[in-house]
Amino acid sequence: MASLTRSLSAICTALALVLFASITDAQTSASNSLLAQAIQSTLSRRWPPSENLSWLVLDTASGQVLAQQWPSLNDPIPVGSLTKPFLALAYARTHNTFPHALCQGTQDRCWLPKGHGTLDLEHALAQSCNAYFLALSRQIEPVALQTITQLYNLPAAPPDATPAILIGLEPTWRIAPVTLARAYTRLANQPDNHSILTGMRLATQQGTARALHAEDALAKTGTASCLDHCLASGDGLVLALTPAANPRILLLVRQHGTTGASTSIIAAQMLHALKTQNAANR
């Protein structure tokens, strides 16, 4: 009898724990649903649907898209320099340290005509230096890059991809927006990626994402070839994660006919709107 009583007690305890977990999950789901509705309403009201502007907001903990205004989140697009952090990861698979490299500007296919001079990885990421990452890409082993794309659930680079393709100067390697966002979420949550995260933090302070005016964020900008609804030859992209130390929200923005650095201006306004809404909901 005592044994039966103990068994029934254990079963009741287990059922109670399951019920508590279910209630907690339901409450979390409801909370996330309300948050998603609020974000969608806030951003859509200020930035109504437009062929020239696309964006998404991701919950970094769950990988759930909280809000979005994108033609198709799962259709691969050119992403320009947003591949560069993953190239650094691939390089690190077969090298102990990151190199320094000289950027001489236009002659090295960099976007800055006068060049950036000699850079380390952190500052090359902050400035999105093409010359640095072209040099880095020439030393990446294909197997190392394949390993990184698999680890981060990214599509494989095209066979025999050139360094120019890898760093986004040519639009052959395309990645779906939601796939890219989730890959960055995983990258930001791994402390071993310290040098890369430092470069993304520097980007908001003194680099191509400084127009975000959000020093407590990680960011990467990119300028990609435009394929649809083109106002110019390029599309500007910016990806931001905030807060920097423990990202909870990811924002990805694409604007037709401009650069990633210029798109940071709109992204800054969106981040401010999200911050204001979050403060109002507390």
MARGUVO-874014 format. One line per 5 residues: number of its first residue (from 1); their letters; for each residue x, y, z of C-alpha. Coordinates in nm, 3 decimals. Layout:
BEGIN
NUM	a	X,Y,Z  ...
//
This chain:
BEGIN
1	maslt	0.000,0.000,0.000  0.279,0.242,0.092  0.449,0.158,-0.238  0.129,0.229,-0.431  0.089,0.559,-0.247
6	rslsa	0.444,0.663,-0.335  0.387,0.568,-0.700  0.064,0.767,-0.718  0.240,1.063,-0.554  0.523,1.046,-0.808
11	ictal	0.274,1.031,-1.094  0.083,1.332,-0.960  0.406,1.527,-0.921  0.508,1.444,-1.278  0.167,1.545,-1.411
16	alvlf	0.186,1.871,-1.216  0.526,1.948,-1.367  0.400,1.872,-1.716  0.094,2.092,-1.658  0.311,2.373,-1.521
21	asitd	0.543,2.350,-1.822  0.246,2.355,-2.059  0.100,2.661,-1.888  0.439,2.835,-1.896  0.483,2.753,-2.265
26	aqtsa	0.134,2.880,-2.340  0.200,3.202,-2.149  0.531,3.251,-2.332  0.363,3.184,-2.665  0.086,3.431,-2.587
31	snsll	0.339,3.690,-2.474  0.542,3.646,-2.794  0.225,3.670,-3.000  0.130,4.000,-2.839  0.486,4.128,-2.883
36	aqaiq	0.486,4.026,-3.248  0.155,4.204,-3.308  0.284,4.520,-3.141  0.608,4.522,-3.342  0.426,4.455,-3.670
41	stlsr	0.181,4.735,-3.599  0.448,4.984,-3.492  0.680,4.933,-3.788  0.411,4.883,-4.056  0.235,5.202,-3.950
46	rwpps	0.549,5.411,-3.995  0.696,5.217,-4.286  0.398,5.091,-4.489  0.448,4.822,-4.756  0.679,4.940,-5.031
51	enlsw	0.865,4.777,-5.318  1.175,4.970,-5.213  1.199,4.867,-4.849  1.196,4.524,-4.684  1.257,4.432,-4.321
56	lvldt	1.222,4.158,-4.064  1.249,4.138,-3.685  1.362,3.811,-3.526  1.348,3.686,-3.167  1.704,3.561,-3.115
61	asgqv	1.605,3.316,-2.839  1.354,3.120,-3.045  1.450,3.211,-3.401  1.088,3.316,-3.452  1.010,3.595,-3.696
66	laqqw	0.820,3.847,-3.485  0.734,4.084,-3.766  0.822,4.129,-4.129  0.757,4.314,-4.448  0.940,4.117,-4.714
71	pslnd	0.820,3.982,-5.051  0.934,3.631,-4.956  1.146,3.548,-4.653  1.252,3.214,-4.797  1.359,3.326,-5.144
76	pipvg	1.740,3.355,-5.172  1.873,3.702,-5.252  2.217,3.859,-5.302  2.338,3.974,-4.959  2.663,4.151,-5.044
81	sltkp	2.910,4.183,-4.757  2.684,4.008,-4.506  2.874,3.689,-4.589  3.203,3.830,-4.456  3.172,3.719,-4.090
86	flala	3.115,3.362,-4.205  3.421,3.379,-4.429  3.621,3.478,-4.122  3.484,3.175,-3.941  3.586,2.952,-4.232
91	yarth	3.937,3.100,-4.235  3.970,3.036,-3.861  3.905,2.665,-3.917  4.255,2.623,-4.063  4.448,2.919,-3.917
96	ntfph	4.539,3.013,-3.561  4.531,3.390,-3.607  4.376,3.640,-3.843  4.611,3.831,-4.073  4.671,4.200,-4.130
101	alcqg	4.620,4.315,-4.488  4.682,4.632,-4.688  4.388,4.798,-4.863  4.485,5.037,-5.143  4.132,5.126,-5.243
106	tqdrc	4.002,5.110,-5.599  4.293,4.908,-5.731  4.211,4.640,-5.473  3.836,4.648,-5.556  3.749,4.819,-5.229
111	wlpkg	3.449,5.049,-5.207  3.663,5.324,-5.048  3.864,5.480,-5.335  4.159,5.593,-5.123  4.175,5.265,-4.933
116	hgtld	4.171,5.175,-4.565  4.545,5.118,-4.522  4.658,4.820,-4.315  4.377,4.652,-4.121  4.326,4.369,-3.877
121	lehal	4.011,4.155,-3.889  3.812,4.360,-3.640  3.860,4.687,-3.826  3.818,4.519,-4.165  3.475,4.397,-4.051
126	aqscn	3.387,4.736,-3.907  3.476,4.907,-4.235  3.354,4.616,-4.452  3.683,4.631,-4.640  3.667,4.441,-4.970
131	ayfla	4.043,4.426,-5.012  4.089,4.254,-4.676  3.823,3.992,-4.738  3.934,3.925,-5.094  4.279,3.846,-4.953
136	lsrqi	4.127,3.637,-4.673  3.904,3.443,-4.912  4.199,3.338,-5.125  4.329,3.145,-4.824  4.003,2.972,-4.724
141	epval	3.996,2.597,-4.775  3.675,2.486,-4.957  3.618,2.213,-4.698  3.643,2.470,-4.416  3.383,2.691,-4.585
146	qtitq	3.157,2.393,-4.639  3.182,2.307,-4.270  3.080,2.660,-4.168  2.785,2.676,-4.408  2.661,2.345,-4.270
151	lynlp	2.709,2.450,-3.906  2.513,2.771,-3.964  2.253,2.617,-4.197  2.358,2.844,-4.483  2.336,2.740,-4.847
156	aappd	2.665,2.617,-4.989  2.870,2.864,-5.188  2.858,2.800,-5.564  3.109,2.543,-5.692  3.441,2.703,-5.781
161	atpai	3.327,3.033,-5.629  3.581,3.310,-5.670  3.677,3.542,-5.381  3.464,3.813,-5.545  3.160,3.585,-5.532
166	ligle	3.229,3.486,-5.173  3.242,3.844,-5.044  2.933,3.949,-5.239  3.085,4.158,-5.518  2.903,3.928,-5.761
171	ptwri	2.544,3.813,-5.691  2.591,3.438,-5.740  2.587,3.326,-5.374  2.234,3.400,-5.258  2.083,3.344,-4.915
176	apvtl	1.723,3.367,-4.796  1.665,3.656,-4.551  1.530,3.437,-4.270  1.813,3.186,-4.316  2.070,3.463,-4.295
181	arayt	1.906,3.614,-3.987  1.908,3.282,-3.800  2.272,3.221,-3.893  2.367,3.559,-3.744  2.169,3.478,-3.430
186	rlanq	2.376,3.166,-3.380  2.699,3.352,-3.455  2.620,3.623,-3.198  2.550,3.367,-2.925  2.888,3.197,-2.945
191	pdnhs	3.156,3.365,-2.727  3.433,3.192,-2.925  3.355,3.434,-3.209  3.501,3.722,-3.005  3.704,3.886,-3.285
196	iltgm	3.411,3.881,-3.523  3.169,4.018,-3.264  3.420,4.289,-3.176  3.430,4.390,-3.543  3.051,4.404,-3.556
201	rlatq	3.047,4.617,-3.241  3.308,4.851,-3.393  3.091,4.883,-3.703  2.828,5.066,-3.497  3.084,5.288,-3.327
206	qgtar	3.319,5.392,-3.605  3.241,5.180,-3.910  2.986,5.145,-4.188  2.695,5.106,-3.942  2.772,5.415,-3.733
211	alhae	2.455,5.583,-3.866  2.264,5.341,-3.643  2.365,5.559,-3.346  2.338,5.240,-3.140  2.664,5.157,-2.970
216	dalak	2.493,4.884,-2.769  2.445,4.674,-3.081  2.627,4.445,-3.319  2.590,4.521,-3.687  2.700,4.438,-4.038
221	tgtas	2.623,4.631,-4.353  2.630,4.518,-4.712  2.563,4.645,-5.062  2.433,4.379,-5.298  2.346,4.368,-5.666
226	cldhc	1.983,4.463,-5.727  1.772,4.207,-5.915  1.413,4.340,-5.889  1.245,4.682,-5.862  1.584,4.846,-5.907
231	lasgd	1.630,5.217,-5.849  2.005,5.178,-5.901  2.251,4.895,-5.943  2.270,4.813,-5.573  2.060,4.729,-5.270
236	glvla	2.166,4.838,-4.924  2.138,4.590,-4.639  2.199,4.625,-4.269  2.166,4.362,-3.997  2.165,4.468,-3.632
241	ltpaa	2.146,4.269,-3.308  2.073,4.433,-2.976  2.175,4.455,-2.699  2.534,4.373,-2.789  2.622,4.169,-2.481
246	npril	2.319,3.941,-2.500  2.120,4.002,-2.820  1.744,3.955,-2.790  1.628,4.120,-3.111  1.763,4.103,-3.465
251	llvrq	1.664,4.355,-3.731  1.741,4.301,-4.101  1.663,4.579,-4.348  1.703,4.599,-4.725  1.655,4.920,-4.923
256	hgttg	1.666,4.938,-5.300  1.894,5.184,-5.477  2.140,5.267,-5.203  2.424,5.133,-4.988  2.426,4.942,-4.664
261	astsi	2.572,5.242,-4.482  2.284,5.461,-4.601  2.026,5.196,-4.513  2.158,5.220,-4.156  1.974,5.553,-4.128
266	iaaqm	1.634,5.386,-4.168  1.745,5.092,-3.953  1.835,5.341,-3.678  1.484,5.484,-3.688  1.338,5.134,-3.667
271	lhalk	1.557,5.041,-3.370  1.450,5.361,-3.196  1.084,5.280,-3.261  1.133,4.932,-3.117  1.311,5.070,-2.812
276	tqnaa	1.036,5.326,-2.753  0.767,5.060,-2.783  0.952,4.829,-2.546  0.978,5.105,-2.285  0.606,5.181,-2.320
281	nr	0.514,4.816,-2.265  0.707,4.785,-1.936
//
